[in-house]
Amino acid sequence: MERAVPQAVPLGQMEVFQALQRLHMTVFSQSVSPCGKFLAAGNNYGQIAIFSLSAALSSEAKEESKKPVVTFQAHDGPVYSMVSTDRHLFSAGDGEVKAWLWAEILKKGCKELWRHQPPYRTSLEVPEINALLLIPKENSLILAGGDCQLHTMDLETGTFTRALRGHTDYIHCLALRERSPEVLSGGEDGAVRLWDLRTAKEVQTIEVYKHEECSRPQNGRWIGCLATDSDWMVCGGGPALTLWHLRSSTPTTIFPMRAPQKHVTFYQDLILSAGQGPCVNQWQLSGELKAQVPGSSPGLLSLSLNQQPAAPECKVLTAAGNSCRVDVFTNLGYRAFSLSF
């Protein structure tokens, strides 16, 4: 298991160790603070770094402004996923989810508020939790990952209220259909499954790889990313990045991108995607590639759009992946600078 600091490192070797750690770092997850002025980034060593977006974007910013204001050890293993509410930061690692108070984090007092473990089949089972999804109307949190189930946790009581079963391999991603109480999940089995939260039942299954126009057998069948906008869904991974009409289960646009995509989101009249390779891709809904904007990482795993109304001056896109850097795009046309662990 990778840890942030070995048990004993001679003082003269600490700088070398930290340089090697940064060289082999992967940033899996990001989450913006409720005030919109800070960004949390979680890495493969179990660390969460808090960056001040307002300081880094200031006209008086220095190199030090692009370093974390605080870094703390959150999990023993990687921080695979994070989400924020108006008070809390939730982080997920191997077999556990933890809560932190943003107010305490920003005071540099980083004690976990609580930790919970879903009810796994055996005490020896410690599957990774790849995805977290907030359900605001229910005041609940959905966790999904290595045990092929979606676990719903009541945030008021901390109890797990249901488990949704249907995937036959581990789950990579989750998305919420806000107009209807439905959750979508995508996994290694190649299926996107729609779940009705009122009945806790699966209501639709789309096996993307079985559609000839989407299938890319050389890349596998796994679904690594998905996003929704009303009756529309975009998903990708092994199969091609594809826009779907959910009501008819019909693929309407196949995006001409060879590299598997790991993150996708709707933004205004565009779709943004990232994955293998250093670029953030901007797509028209028609399938036309509007722009490819290069970043500083060789591969990207996470995109975050800061659209908090409380901090319009910090409205940025951030992208992170296979490096110790988090790229900041002040508009979609170019990378302005990078934050760094």
Salt bridges, closest charged atoms under 4 A:
GLU63 OE2 - LYS66 NZ 3.40
ASP76 OD1 - ARG3 NH1 3.51
GLU96 OE2 - HIS75 ND1 2.92
GLU96 OE2 - LYS98 NZ 3.92
GLU96 OE1 - ARG115 NH1 3.13
GLU104 OE2 - LYS107 NZ 3.76
GLU112 OE1 - LYS98 NZ 3.14
GLU112 OE2 - ARG115 NE 2.94
GLU125 OE2 - ARG121 NH2 3.41
GLU138 OE1 - ARG162 NH2 3.09
ASP147 OD2 - HIS151 NE2 2.68
GLU182 OE1 - ARG177 NH1 2.86
GLU188 OE1 - HIS172 NE2 2.59
ASP189 OD2 - HIS167 ND1 3.07
ASP189 OD2 - ARG193 NH2 3.27
ASP196 OD2 - ARG198 NH2 3.20
GLU202 OE2 - ARG193 NH1 3.01
GLU207 OE1 - LYS210 NZ 2.97
ASP231 OD1 - ARG177 NH2 2.72
ASP231 OD2 - ARG247 NE 3.18
